[in-house]
Amino acid sequence: MAAASRPRSRAAARFPEVLDVHLTAQFLTVSADTVYDLFQCGDLPGRKVGRKWLTTKTAVLKWLEQSTTPRSTAAQDA
């Protein structure tokens, strides 16, 4: 029930939970080549299933949140 009470953007709501490269690119508003690069270098969480890279909308949103969160002073000094 907690998930239903969270506000969701209309843009996020129109995407399925499991995303392939092209849906991920649309979701992030970047090119498919950028998404392939992010998957291959391990920056964006995903799995290769057969010949396709897959991720979840939840994983992408969490990745975005973590990548935009300011680092603490101790983390910046390291």
N, C-alpha and C positions, 0 to 999 in steps of 0.2 A: 504494500500500500504506500510505502514511503516514496517509491519511484513515481507513482502516479501523482503524488502531491508536489513533486519538483516541477518548476516551470521549464518547459522545453521550447526552444525556438522553432518556428515553423520550418525553417530551412533544414534543421537537423531531423525533424519529425518526418520529412518526406523521403529520407534515405532508409534503406533496409538495415538491419543490424549487421549483417555480414557484407563487407565491401570488397570488391575486386580492385585492381589498379585504376581502372577508369572511373569507377564510382568514388574511390578515394581521392582521385585528382579533382573531380567535380566538387566534392565535399570541401577540400582544402583550397579550391580555386587556384590550382597549379597544373602544370603539364603532367602527363603520364610518365614522361622521362624523369621528371623530378621525383615522382613517387617510386619508380623503379630504383633510382639512386638511393633514396631514403631507406627502402627495404633492404637493398643489397649491402649497404654499409652498416645496417643494424640500428640506425637512428630511430626509424619508425617501426613499432612492433608489428610483426606479421609472420605468416607462415607460407611456405611454398607448398602447394597441394597440387601434385602433378606438375603441370607447366604454368599454373596460375599462382600469383601471390594473393593471399587473402588476409584481411584484418577485420576488426570489428569497429563499429562506430564508437563504442564505449572506449576502446583502446586508443583510438585517434583523439578523442576528446580529452582523455586523461593525459596523453602525450603532449597535447597542446597546452593544457593547464600546467604541467610540470615544466615545459620549456619556456613558459612566460612568467613563472613565479620568480620573484627576485630572490637571489641567493643571500644567505646570511653573511655577515662580515667574515666569520671564520672560514667559510667555504671559499670566499673570494681571495683570502690571504693564502690559501693552500696552493 
